[in-house]
């Protein structure tokens, strides 16, 4: 009987090539990163130092400070100090600002911010209270009242950021402080009575934000003055 030939063994399959790894998403450019409150405060400290050293005129300082608190990204903040000496790190800036405030009688012992929220209701801050460096006010179908006429200022520069949607925010300040505003009314009103105090040590209050189908009003209260600007 003839011998049958066995079929050749199948060739081993080639090892499959590993699938290419998916490319990691490219990181956002630094200039496109969203700015934090700490970033804005750092730039504000640099601008205040430049004003104290005579590098900026008061009008320039006011314009740049307004731009600081409108900025949304780091790229919008950087040009505001590009022509000034190299910015210190946040820690150094905070220490420098604390030292300056201590020398001028401005202690910095409170948390940085406070929130006032009114949703279908009301929120009020008045009487003898300690003002934080930043106050955020949100009014949605409600009202927020901020009365600074008897407040204690522990920082010279104060920011009040307001958002009013179908609601209102009313801010009352003493007659002898500086009041500045940069905001927008969208089918609503954003009314800030700007004023520059004669005393260079007077508190400076910046009102920023926007109103949509609502209103924001900030103005001095007649007859109300801080007796001790650092008390």
Secondary structure, DSSP 8 states (H G I E B T S, - for coil): -----------------------------GGGSB--HHHHHHHHHHHHHHHHTTSS-HHHHHHHHHHHHH--BHHHHHGGGTTSS----HHHHHHHHHHHHHHTT----S-SEEEEEEESSEEEE-SS-EE-SEEEEEEESSEEEEE-TT-EESSSEEEEEEEEESSEEEEEE-TTSEEEEEEEEESSEEEE--B--SSTTS-EEEEEEEEESSEEEEEE-TT---SSTT-
